Amino acid sequence: MAKKLTIDQIGKIENQIKEESIPYVYDTKEYPVEVLVSKYEKDQIFVPLYQREFVWDNKQKSRFIESVFLGVPIMPMLVSVAGEEAELEIIDGSQRIRTLVDYVQDGFKLRDLKKLENLNGTTFSQLSTVIRNKFLLRDFRFHVVTDKALPEIRADIFDRVNTSSKKLSYSEVRKGAFQGGFYDFILAFSKSKLLQKLCPIPEQKAKRGEYEELLLRFFTYSEKYLNFKHDVSPFLDEYLKERNKSGFNLVEKEKELNDVLAFVEKYFNPPYFARKGRDNATPRVRFEAISVGVYFALKENPNLKPTYMEWLDSDEFKFHTTTDASNNPGKLKGRIEFVRDCLLNKITKDTLHYE
């Protein structure tokens, strides 16, 4: 049996809860599908820029619509009042809302339904007036965070809702929870054609913020890799919050990354950051090793011309870029410094091993 807490410990817990409690000011409302679609079309309810890309496929959308027809209880949507005209900004529920709008606008045909199989292959407009009207009258509950809530409170809600439900990747959560100048810079650079050429990523992973994740890792580790302990996401989050708050030199950061990409394009063979034979996927550990290793090599020698590049096929590089213990600080340090030292010829070709 667990040891009972002392009166003093209980008192401290109660006081901390009181002190740290945030005034989550919100109302509860219900909107039928018809009103919801109308509001969305008029931009009275909108998906903010930081929210994730639409990633549901047709099967997922169809399953959700089937649930609506069946009357399955749906989790409340979460929105906040924003803008001069009190528009509703979606915090949680963007895929459900956009699926409803898309379906009512005949954006897709239902497929792979298990219970309402007679609806497979149909669009909304093909249904009878009675069925359409009943669907449009289906109510959805909304928790509306009022405009009395501070922006940081809205961001905190987004962070807690999405990390608690495990719906979003860490990159997707950061889009909502850590908005600021530095993350805006990362979001903008993630669209770089050169980055996407050198660092191929599957479409679905890209939609869920993988480029942003890689860029944040590059900037964080290029400044602080020696301070890394173990948990990656909190480490990245702290760096991001620090940069958003304290500011950064945009020209300098752009140059650092562009110099690395230009070097990789010039001296590395395709598929560049990706592994041979897997040119539609770039492992994070490999990207970290190459990008940050190149950064430090160029920092030591801006006019660097590599003596040899065979180290990419060495047993040692493969060892450093396996996923085992990839969050270990020694592993991170090892792979970054291995690439740096190979490029600077501090680790010579004849000291490495090859299959």
PyMOL commands that set and color helices and strands:
alter all, ss='L'
color gray80, all
select helices_A, chain A and resi 7-20+33-41+58-70+94-104+117-119+124-126+129-136+151-165+170-177+181-189+193-198+203-207+210-227+232-246+250-267+284-300+310-313+315-320+329-343+349-351
alter helices_A, ss='H'
color red, helices_A
select strands_A, chain A and resi 26-32+45-46+77-82+87-92+139-145
alter strands_A, ss='S'
color yellow, strands_A
deselect
rebuild
show_as cartoon
